[in-house]
Amino acid sequence: MRKVDGAVAPTMSNTGSVVLVNAVGLHARPSVKLTQLAKTFAAQIEFALAPDGPWTDAKSPVKAPKGATLYFRADGSDAAAALNAVIGLVAHKFGEE
């Protein structure tokens, strides 16, 4: 556990990052694919556009431009598998190219 603004927050034990290289970045269809995949895991999965956040729940649709680095962190019983899956999805251009 770590303190955040006086509150205790869980430390995410699994982290990783990947660059958005698909033509359209993260919007519409790719965002939905990421959200749907994240929802298949029990782990809490978050991502940010900077290594120190702010962090967003990966189970909620979001947007990010092509070339951005997505930083992921996950915690829970299947966190390692979840992290590998979401990073793989992004690295393989969401299966669209």
N, C-alpha and C positions, 0 to 999 in steps of 0.2 A: 504494500500500500504506500501511497505517497500523498503529501498534503498539497492541495490546490486551493489557494485563497482561504486558508484556514480549514477547509473541509478535507476529508480523507477520500481519495479517489483510487480505484483499482489501477494497478500498473498493467499495461498491455504487454504480454510476454512474447508475442510474435509480431515482428515488424518486417516490412519490405517496401520497395518502391519500384515503379515502372514508368517509362515515358510513353505518353499517348502518341502513337505514330500513325494511327488510322487517319484517313483523309478528312473526316468531319469532327475529330475530337470526341469528347464525351457529351452527347446531347441526344435527345429523342430515343431512337432505337437502341444505340449502344448503352445509354443510361438505364433503360428498362432491362436490358440483358444483364447488366451488372447487378441491378436491384434484385431481379428474379433469382440469379445465382446466389447472391448473398443470403436471401431468405431460405435457401435450402439447408443452411447450416444453423446449428444452435448457438454457435459462437457470436459474441458481440464483435462486429467488424466495423471499423471506422476508417475514413480516409481524409486526407488534407492535401492542399496544394503547396504546403511548406512543411518542412520536417517538424516544426514546433506548433503546427495547427494554424488556425482553428480546425477542430476535428468535426466531421459530419458522419452520421450513421450511413453506412453503405447500403442499407436496406431502404433508403429513401432516394428517389431520382434527383439527380443534380446535373450541372453542366460544367465542362472544363474545355479549354481550347486545345487544338492539336499542338503537340510539342511540350505541353505541360507535364511535369512529373507528378504522378499520384503517389502519395505516401500512404501506406496501409498499416494498420495495426489491428490485432485480433486477440481476443481472450475467450477462453472457454474450452470445453472438452474436445472440440474438433477445430480449434483455432488454427493449427498448422495446416490442416487440409483445406480449411476455408481460405487462408492466406494464399496458399499455392494455387487454388482454383481461381480466385479473383485476379491475381497477378497474371496467371496464364491466359485468362480471357482477354485482358487488356493487351498483353504481349502479342497475342495472335489476332489482333485487330478485330476482336469481337466476332470472329468467324465471318466477317463481311467482305474481306478483300482477298 
